[in-house]
Amino acid sequence: MDGTILVADDDRTIRTVLTQALTRAGCKVRATGSIETLWRWIDEGNGDVVISDVNFPDGDGLEMLPAIKRKRNDLPVIIISAQNTVITAIKASELGAYDYLPKPFDLKKLLSKVNKALLNQGAEKSVIPQGGIVEPELPLIGSSPLMQDVYRFLARILHTDLSTIITGESGTGKDLLARAMHDLGPRSAMDFVRINISSLNIDKIEGTLVGGKEDLKITPASKGATIYFDEISEMSDEIQLQLLDLLRSDSVIDKKYRLISSSRLSLQNLISQGVIREDLFYRLNVVNINLPPLRDRIGDIPDLTKHFLQLSVMLGLPQKTISIKAMQLLQNAQWMGNIRELENFINRLVVLVSDDEISANHVEENLNLIPSMNSDDLDTSNGKLSSSVERHIKRYFDLHGETLPPPGLYNRIMKEIELPLIALSLSATRGNQIKTSELLGINRNTLRKKIKDLDIVVTRSKKMM
């Protein structure tokens, strides 16, 4: 890399780390903990790329973005922030940031973005939005790396009209994300119309999209509305063909709808199986957002729990707090129903617990009342791990009722087994990968790959778990 990088962060440690890394990469670096100094450098024409935090004692990095774009529109600004919310990502995108990374960030990823910004400098001009940004109440909670990926992707497509499919298991929040895409976007003043594909016939769908079905007492969606097709994987062959014809018709095209769809199943797999028409899929799927299951973002459970406790107060329920040990139990539980199941469980605790604080005992007692969480299901006293695994998988199938779980079950189950197996083995060997590979009976390269794929932190000389 070759260029001058302006680094602005009020944390001296971060300034030092970035200065050293960028210098080793071949860049010249000027670092400051002040917005005023950063602006002076920019005003003087210094720097090829800016890396800036948001909060400073003397200002706000995001609020300075419009001024930077007016002064030097070709200067890429990469925002780094510990305020890891969807609003931060959207603000950064709308105000003209080249990219956004949440703290703690991956240093290699940041260097890659700097290199890309240097190579593409001036290739695109940013549009400075007019007026302020309204911060609505958001249903999207969490600051885990996987949710940060969702936020960044959402910020990129928010002001487009691209048809979008949201995928994810039941209970991951697909409806909430669809609503957020509407409420945060330019169509927020227009209608948001949810069409449940599994419960409506084509006449009702046509009446909603086109009109002319007064006898069914259906009010057609207004021009420019967001149309949300819920669970498109459940369409019959006949509905698919009829819906495709509708979407191709001038009467629907003239309405200029924004189309958002959701599916708990992998549509690519359904296409290969002949269950979903490929031509319909490509009309609905220009971009795809995948919502991660709760088991892959357990670090978000405290924030989600606090959010649900606050919502319960707004519903007129008693105000509750929750102990640290109780929160740890929530993070260790198997939430097969994802966020929806966690929310229902928190509401149950708020109603049933008479104390002001929800304790670990309260959580444990109520978890044992849920068949899918019952500790008896995890009993391995007979010495057979296979029996416990069998019960675990069976309850997973039972939770989906008459429908099948999302495709990819084998890899999900194997990951759940491999992660604790490898993590505990590394803990037993104090992080010695040579001994761990011998203990597990696998190749060292294989072990390294699994550690990377499973995102296991290896710590030498002390136990991990």
C-alpha positions as CSV (number, residue, x, y, z in Angstrom):
1,M,0.0,0.0,0.0
2,D,1.1,3.5,-0.8
3,G,-0.6,6.6,0.6
4,T,-1.1,8.8,3.6
5,I,-3.7,7.7,6.1
6,L,-5.3,10.0,8.6
7,V,-6.2,8.2,11.8
8,A,-8.6,9.8,14.3
9,D,-9.5,8.0,17.6
10,D,-9.6,9.3,21.2
11,D,-8.2,5.9,22.3
12,R,-4.4,6.1,22.3
13,T,-4.0,2.3,22.1
14,I,-6.1,2.1,18.9
15,R,-4.1,5.0,17.4
16,T,-0.8,3.2,18.2
17,V,-2.0,-0.2,16.8
18,L,-3.3,1.3,13.6
19,T,-0.2,3.5,13.1
20,Q,2.1,0.5,13.5
21,A,0.0,-1.8,11.2
22,L,-0.4,0.8,8.5
23,T,3.2,1.8,8.6
24,R,4.3,-1.8,8.2
25,A,2.0,-2.0,5.2
26,G,3.9,0.8,3.6
27,C,1.7,3.8,4.4
28,K,2.5,7.1,6.0
29,V,0.3,7.8,9.0
30,R,-0.8,10.9,10.9
31,A,-2.8,10.1,14.0
32,T,-4.8,12.4,16.3
33,G,-7.4,12.1,19.1
34,S,-9.1,15.3,18.1
35,I,-11.8,16.1,15.5
36,E,-10.5,19.7,15.3
37,T,-7.0,18.4,14.3
38,L,-8.4,15.9,11.8
39,W,-10.5,18.6,10.1
40,R,-7.4,20.9,9.9
41,W,-5.4,18.2,8.1
42,I,-8.3,17.5,5.7
43,D,-8.8,21.3,5.1
44,E,-5.1,21.6,4.2
45,G,-5.4,18.8,1.7
46,N,-3.5,16.1,3.6
47,G,-4.4,12.4,3.5
48,D,-5.5,9.9,1.0
49,V,-7.8,7.9,3.3
50,V,-9.4,8.7,6.7
51,I,-10.0,6.2,9.5
52,S,-12.2,7.9,12.1
53,D,-14.0,7.0,15.3
54,V,-17.4,8.5,16.0
55,N,-17.2,9.9,19.6
56,F,-14.6,12.5,20.4
57,P,-14.3,15.0,23.3
58,D,-14.5,17.8,20.8
59,G,-17.0,16.5,18.3
60,D,-18.7,13.7,16.4
61,G,-17.0,11.9,13.5
62,L,-20.3,11.1,11.8
63,E,-21.6,14.7,11.9
64,M,-18.4,15.8,10.2
65,L,-18.9,13.5,7.2
66,P,-21.0,16.0,5.2
67,A,-18.4,18.7,5.6
68,I,-15.7,16.3,4.5
69,K,-17.7,15.3,1.4
70,R,-18.3,18.9,0.5
71,K,-14.7,19.9,0.9
72,R,-13.1,16.7,-0.6
73,N,-15.7,14.4,-2.1
74,D,-13.0,12.0,-3.4
75,L,-11.6,11.4,0.1
76,P,-12.6,7.9,1.4
77,V,-13.6,7.9,5.1
78,I,-13.8,4.6,7.0
79,I,-15.8,4.9,10.2
80,I,-14.9,2.7,13.2
81,S,-17.2,2.7,16.2
82,A,-18.1,1.0,19.4
83,Q,-21.7,2.1,18.9
84,N,-22.6,-1.1,17.1
85,T,-26.2,-0.5,16.1
86,V,-28.0,-0.6,12.8
87,I,-28.4,3.2,13.0
88,T,-24.7,3.7,13.1
89,A,-24.2,1.6,10.0
90,I,-27.0,3.4,8.2
91,K,-25.9,6.9,9.3
92,A,-22.3,6.1,8.1
93,S,-23.7,5.0,4.7
94,E,-26.1,7.8,4.2
95,L,-23.6,10.5,5.2
96,G,-21.1,9.3,2.6
97,A,-18.7,7.1,4.5
98,Y,-16.6,4.8,2.3
99,D,-17.2,1.9,4.8
100,Y,-18.0,1.2,8.4
101,L,-16.5,-1.3,10.8
102,P,-17.7,-2.0,14.4
103,K,-15.2,-2.2,17.3
104,P,-13.5,-4.5,18.1
105,F,-12.6,-4.7,14.4
106,D,-10.5,-7.3,12.5
107,L,-7.2,-5.6,11.7
108,K,-6.7,-7.6,8.5
109,K,-10.1,-6.6,7.3
110,L,-9.5,-2.9,8.1
111,L,-6.2,-3.0,6.2
112,S,-7.9,-4.7,3.2
113,K,-10.5,-1.9,3.2
114,V,-7.8,0.8,3.3
115,N,-6.0,-0.8,0.4
116,K,-9.2,-1.0,-1.6
117,A,-10.0,2.6,-0.8
118,L,-6.5,3.7,-2.0
119,L,-7.0,1.8,-5.2
120,N,-10.5,3.1,-5.9
121,Q,-9.9,6.6,-4.6
122,G,-12.1,9.0,-6.6
123,A,-13.8,6.3,-8.6
124,E,-17.2,7.1,-7.2
125,K,-18.7,10.3,-5.8
126,S,-20.9,10.1,-2.7
127,V,-24.3,11.8,-2.6
128,I,-24.7,14.0,0.5
129,P,-28.3,13.5,1.8
130,Q,-30.4,16.5,2.4
131,G,-31.9,17.1,5.8
132,G,-31.3,15.2,9.1
133,I,-31.6,11.5,9.8
134,V,-34.5,10.4,11.9
135,E,-33.7,7.7,14.4
136,P,-36.8,5.5,14.7
137,E,-37.4,2.9,17.3
138,L,-35.6,-0.2,16.0
139,P,-36.7,-3.8,16.4
140,L,-33.1,-5.0,15.5
141,I,-31.1,-5.8,18.6
142,G,-27.6,-7.1,18.9
143,S,-24.0,-6.1,18.3
144,S,-22.5,-9.5,17.4
145,P,-20.3,-9.8,14.4
146,L,-23.0,-11.6,12.4
147,M,-25.5,-8.9,13.2
148,Q,-23.0,-6.3,12.2
149,D,-22.8,-8.0,8.8
150,V,-26.6,-7.7,8.5
151,Y,-26.5,-4.0,9.5
152,R,-23.8,-3.2,6.9
153,F,-25.6,-5.0,4.1
154,L,-28.9,-3.4,5.1
155,A,-27.3,0.1,5.0
156,R,-26.1,-0.6,1.4
157,I,-29.4,-1.7,0.0
158,L,-31.8,0.5,2.1
159,H,-32.2,3.3,-0.5
160,T,-32.5,1.0,-3.5
161,D,-35.6,-0.6,-5.0
162,L,-33.9,-4.0,-5.4
163,S,-36.1,-7.0,-4.7
164,T,-34.9,-8.7,-1.6
165,I,-35.3,-12.2,0.0
166,I,-34.7,-12.5,3.7
167,T,-33.7,-16.0,4.8
168,G,-33.4,-17.5,8.2
169,E,-34.8,-20.1,10.6
170,S,-38.2,-19.6,12.2
171,G,-38.0,-17.0,15.0
172,T,-34.9,-15.2,13.8
173,G,-36.7,-11.9,13.1
174,K,-37.4,-12.0,9.3
175,D,-40.7,-10.0,9.7
176,L,-38.9,-7.4,11.9
177,L,-36.1,-7.0,9.4
178,A,-38.6,-6.5,6.5
179,R,-40.4,-3.9,8.5
180,A,-37.2,-2.1,9.3
181,M,-36.2,-2.1,5.6
182,H,-39.5,-0.2,5.0
183,D,-39.5,2.1,8.0
184,L,-35.8,3.2,7.6
185,G,-36.0,3.6,3.8
186,P,-37.4,6.3,1.5
187,R,-40.8,4.5,1.3
188,S,-41.5,4.8,5.0
189,A,-44.5,7.2,4.4
190,M,-46.1,4.7,2.1
191,D,-47.9,1.4,2.8
192,F,-46.3,-1.7,4.2
193,V,-48.4,-4.7,3.1
194,R,-47.7,-8.2,4.4
195,I,-49.0,-11.0,2.3
196,N,-49.0,-14.4,4.0
197,I,-48.5,-16.7,1.0
198,S,-49.5,-19.9,2.9
199,S,-52.9,-18.6,4.0
200,L,-54.1,-16.6,0.9
201,N,-55.4,-17.7,-2.5
202,I,-54.4,-16.0,-5.7
203,D,-57.7,-14.0,-5.8
204,K,-56.8,-12.3,-2.5
205,I,-53.2,-11.8,-3.6
206,E,-54.3,-10.3,-6.9
207,G,-56.8,-8.1,-5.1
208,T,-54.0,-6.7,-2.9
209,L,-51.6,-6.1,-5.7
210,V,-53.9,-5.0,-8.4
211,G,-57.4,-4.3,-7.0
212,G,-60.7,-5.1,-8.7
213,K,-61.8,-7.6,-5.9
214,E,-64.3,-5.4,-4.1
215,D,-66.5,-8.4,-3.5
216,L,-63.7,-9.9,-1.3
217,K,-63.5,-6.7,0.7
218,I,-59.8,-6.3,-0.2
219,T,-58.2,-2.8,-0.3
220,P,-55.5,-2.7,-2.9
221,A,-52.0,-1.6,-1.9
222,S,-51.2,2.0,-2.9
223,K,-48.6,2.9,-5.6
224,G,-45.0,2.7,-4.3
225,A,-45.9,0.5,-1.3
226,T,-43.6,-2.1,0.1
227,I,-45.0,-5.6,-0.5
228,Y,-43.8,-8.3,1.9
229,F,-44.4,-11.9,0.8
230,D,-44.0,-14.0,3.9
231,E,-42.7,-17.6,3.6
232,I,-42.6,-17.9,-0.2
233,S,-41.2,-21.4,0.2
234,E,-44.8,-22.6,1.0
235,M,-46.3,-21.6,-2.4
236,S,-48.0,-24.3,-4.4
237,D,-47.0,-24.8,-8.1
238,E,-50.2,-23.1,-9.2
239,I,-49.8,-20.1,-6.9
240,Q,-46.2,-19.7,-8.1
241,L,-47.2,-19.6,-11.8
242,Q,-50.1,-17.2,-11.1
243,L,-47.9,-14.9,-9.0
244,L,-45.3,-14.8,-11.6
245,D,-47.8,-13.8,-14.2
246,L,-49.1,-11.1,-11.8
247,L,-45.6,-9.7,-11.2
248,R,-45.0,-9.5,-15.0
249,S,-48.3,-7.7,-15.6
250,D,-48.3,-4.0,-16.5
251,S,-50.9,-3.4,-13.7
252,V,-48.4,-4.5,-11.1
253,I,-45.3,-3.0,-12.7
254,D,-47.1,0.4,-12.9
255,K,-47.6,0.3,-9.1
256,K,-43.8,0.5,-8.7
257,Y,-43.8,-1.7,-5.6
258,R,-40.7,-2.6,-3.5
259,L,-40.8,-6.4,-3.2
260,I,-39.4,-8.1,0.0
261,S,-39.9,-11.8,0.6
262,S,-38.9,-14.2,3.3
263,S,-38.2,-17.9,3.6
264,R,-37.1,-20.2,6.4
265,L,-35.8,-22.7,3.9
266,S,-32.9,-22.5,1.4
267,L,-34.5,-21.4,-1.8
268,Q,-31.5,-22.5,-3.9
269,N,-32.0,-26.1,-2.6
270,L,-35.7,-25.9,-3.3
271,I,-34.9,-24.7,-6.9
272,S,-32.6,-27.7,-7.5
273,Q,-35.3,-30.0,-6.1
274,G,-37.9,-28.4,-8.5
275,V,-40.0,-27.1,-5.6
276,I,-39.6,-23.4,-6.5
277,R,-39.7,-22.0,-10.0
278,E,-36.4,-20.6,-11.0
279,D,-37.9,-17.7,-13.0
280,L,-40.0,-16.6,-10.0
281,F,-37.0,-16.9,-7.7
282,Y,-34.9,-14.5,-9.8
283,R,-37.7,-12.0,-10.0
284,L,-38.0,-11.9,-6.3
285,N,-34.3,-12.4,-5.4
286,V,-32.0,-9.7,-6.6
287,V,-30.3,-9.5,-3.2
288,N,-30.4,-11.9,-0.2
289,I,-30.0,-11.1,3.5
290,N,-29.6,-14.1,5.8
291,L,-30.5,-13.7,9.5
292,P,-28.3,-15.9,11.8
293,P,-29.9,-18.2,14.4
294,L,-29.6,-17.3,18.0
295,R,-27.2,-20.1,18.8
296,D,-24.7,-18.3,16.5
297,R,-25.1,-15.0,18.3
298,I,-25.3,-15.8,22.0
299,G,-23.4,-12.6,22.8
300,D,-26.6,-10.8,21.9
301,I,-28.8,-12.6,24.4
302,P,-28.2,-10.0,27.2
303,D,-29.2,-7.1,25.0
304,L,-32.2,-9.0,23.7
305,T,-33.3,-9.9,27.2
306,K,-33.0,-6.4,28.5
307,H,-35.0,-5.2,25.5
308,F,-37.8,-7.7,26.1
309,L,-37.9,-6.7,29.8
310,Q,-38.3,-3.1,28.7
311,L,-41.1,-4.0,26.3
312,S,-42.9,-6.0,29.0
313,V,-43.1,-2.8,31.1
314,M,-44.6,-0.9,28.1
315,L,-47.3,-3.7,27.9
316,G,-48.2,-3.0,31.5
317,L,-46.3,-5.9,33.1
318,P,-44.2,-5.5,36.3
319,Q,-40.7,-4.1,35.9
320,K,-38.0,-6.7,36.5
321,T,-34.3,-7.0,36.6
322,I,-32.2,-10.1,36.0
323,S,-29.2,-11.4,37.8
324,I,-25.8,-12.2,36.2
325,K,-26.1,-15.9,36.9
326,A,-29.6,-16.0,35.4
327,M,-28.3,-14.3,32.3
328,Q,-25.6,-16.9,32.0
329,L,-28.2,-19.6,32.1
330,L,-30.1,-17.9,29.3
331,Q,-26.9,-17.8,27.2
332,N,-26.2,-21.5,27.8
333,A,-29.8,-22.6,26.9
334,Q,-30.7,-24.2,23.6
335,W,-33.1,-21.8,21.9
336,M,-34.5,-23.9,19.2
337,G,-37.2,-21.3,18.5
338,N,-34.6,-18.6,18.3
339,I,-35.4,-15.0,19.3
340,R,-39.2,-15.6,19.4
341,E,-38.8,-18.4,21.9
342,L,-36.5,-16.3,24.1
343,E,-39.0,-13.4,24.0
344,N,-41.9,-15.7,25.0
345,F,-39.7,-17.1,27.8
346,I,-38.9,-13.7,29.2
347,N,-42.5,-12.7,29.2
348,R,-43.4,-15.9,31.0
349,L,-40.8,-15.0,33.7
350,V,-42.1,-11.5,34.1
351,V,-45.6,-12.8,34.8
352,L,-44.7,-15.7,37.0
353,V,-41.8,-14.4,39.1
354,S,-43.1,-12.4,42.1
355,D,-39.6,-11.0,43.0
356,D,-38.3,-7.8,41.5
357,E,-35.2,-9.7,40.3
358,I,-35.2,-12.8,38.1
359,S,-32.7,-15.2,39.7
360,A,-30.8,-18.2,38.3
361,N,-33.3,-20.4,40.2
362,H,-36.2,-18.8,38.5
363,V,-34.6,-19.3,35.1
364,E,-33.6,-22.9,35.8
365,E,-37.0,-23.9,37.1
366,N,-38.9,-22.5,34.1
367,L,-36.4,-23.9,31.6
368,N,-37.1,-27.3,33.0
369,L,-40.8,-26.8,32.3
370,I,-40.1,-26.5,28.6
371,P,-39.9,-30.0,27.0
372,S,-37.2,-29.0,24.6
373,M,-35.1,-27.7,27.4
374,N,-35.7,-30.4,30.0
375,S,-32.5,-31.5,31.7
376,D,-33.7,-35.1,31.5
377,D,-33.2,-34.9,27.8
378,L,-29.5,-34.3,28.3
379,D,-29.0,-37.2,30.7
380,T,-26.0,-39.2,29.7
381,S,-25.9,-41.5,32.7
382,N,-26.3,-44.5,30.5
383,G,-22.9,-43.6,29.0
384,K,-24.2,-43.2,25.5
385,L,-23.6,-39.8,24.0
386,S,-25.6,-41.0,20.9
387,S,-28.8,-41.2,23.1
388,S,-28.4,-37.6,24.2
389,V,-27.7,-36.5,20.6
390,E,-30.7,-38.4,19.4
391,R,-33.0,-36.7,21.9
392,H,-31.6,-33.3,21.0
393,I,-32.2,-33.8,17.3
394,K,-35.7,-35.3,17.9
395,R,-36.8,-32.3,19.8
396,Y,-35.5,-30.1,17.0
397,F,-37.7,-32.0,14.5
398,D,-40.6,-31.8,16.9
399,L,-40.3,-28.0,17.1
400,H,-40.9,-27.8,13.4
401,G,-44.1,-29.8,13.6
402,E,-45.2,-31.2,10.3
403,T,-42.7,-29.1,8.3
404,L,-39.0,-30.0,7.9
405,P,-36.1,-28.0,9.4
406,P,-34.1,-25.7,7.1
407,P,-31.6,-27.6,4.8
408,G,-28.1,-27.9,6.1
409,L,-29.0,-29.8,9.2
410,Y,-25.9,-32.1,9.0
411,N,-23.4,-29.2,9.1
412,R,-25.3,-27.4,11.8
413,I,-25.3,-30.5,14.1
414,M,-21.7,-31.3,13.4
415,K,-20.7,-27.8,14.2
416,E,-22.5,-27.9,17.6
417,I,-20.7,-31.2,18.4
418,E,-17.3,-30.2,17.1
419,L,-17.1,-26.8,18.8
420,P,-17.2,-28.0,22.4
421,L,-15.2,-31.1,21.6
422,I,-12.3,-29.1,20.1
423,A,-12.6,-26.2,22.6
424,L,-12.5,-28.6,25.6
425,S,-9.6,-30.6,24.2
426,L,-7.6,-27.4,23.7
427,S,-8.4,-26.4,27.2
428,A,-7.2,-29.8,28.5
429,T,-3.9,-29.4,26.7
430,R,-3.6,-25.7,27.7
431,G,-3.8,-24.7,24.1
432,N,-1.1,-27.0,22.8
433,Q,-2.3,-27.7,19.2
434,I,0.2,-30.6,18.7
435,K,-1.1,-32.4,21.8
436,T,-4.7,-31.6,20.9
437,S,-4.3,-33.0,17.4
438,E,-2.8,-36.2,18.9
439,L,-5.6,-36.4,21.5
440,L,-8.3,-36.0,18.8
441,G,-6.5,-38.2,16.3
442,I,-6.7,-35.7,13.5
443,N,-4.1,-33.9,11.4
444,R,-2.7,-30.6,12.7
445,N,-3.7,-28.8,9.5
446,T,-7.2,-30.1,9.9
447,L,-7.2,-28.9,13.5
448,R,-6.1,-25.4,12.5
449,K,-8.8,-25.2,9.9
450,K,-11.5,-26.3,12.3
451,I,-10.2,-23.8,14.9
452,K,-10.5,-21.0,12.3
453,D,-13.9,-22.2,10.9
454,L,-15.4,-22.5,14.4
455,D,-13.9,-19.2,15.5
456,I,-12.3,-20.8,18.6
457,V,-9.9,-18.6,20.6
458,V,-6.8,-20.5,21.5
459,T,-5.1,-19.5,24.8
460,R,-1.8,-21.0,25.9
461,S,-1.0,-21.9,29.5
462,K,-4.5,-21.4,30.9
463,K,-7.9,-23.0,30.6
464,M,-10.3,-21.7,28.1
465,M,-13.5,-22.9,29.6
